[in-house]
Amino acid sequence: MVIAIASLITLGVLIYILGVRAKDLPEPEPESPFEHLDERKAAIYENLRDLQFEYRLGKLSDHDYQQTKRDLQTELAGVMAEIDQLKQSLSTNGNNPPAAPKPKAPDDFTCPSCGARFKQSLKYCGECGKPMKVAQS
């Protein structure tokens, strides 16, 4: 009895596999040539934020922090160079790369000392610790 059920399931799977044709499958979505580079860039930025956070908590020595920060910045520079190179190669081939998003205008939540932007008004900058000045209207 078990053998009969197993053979029926196997037969059903084989019919399904052989019945699906390539033209019945949906077309894959086109992948952006910048997608993997943007993901790497975002991961490096996240690592830099985590590194700074751990350094401020005292989990890293100054030497380790500086060395790791330098390594991450070097890796980020390489990724940015790859992005620029890809944009340049696409523009010379006649294909225009996707337009870069326009930078946002500075608002009241931008640190005047280091330029860090925040979603809400803060009394002190979360990056450099200096007082935030309220924009005069």
C-alpha angles and dihedrals in degrees: 000000000000091000091053092052092046092050091049091051091047091049091049092050092048092050090049093048094047092042096057109089126200092241090057092060117091119253113259115249112255111258121225114240087223097052099092092043092050090050091051091048092051091048092052092050089050090050090051091052091048091047092052091047093052091046091053090051089054096246092125132051118236091251094051091046094050093046095048092044090052091049092050092047090051090051090048091051089053092051091048090050090052090051092050091046092050092048090050094048091048093049092050091051091057094255113118115220117233112280114262115242114261114252115253118249113254113265137191090280097065119107110239091209105049103009095238114157126220135191093228139031113274132189092217131025114260091214108043100014095231120136116273114232118222111237112248114231 
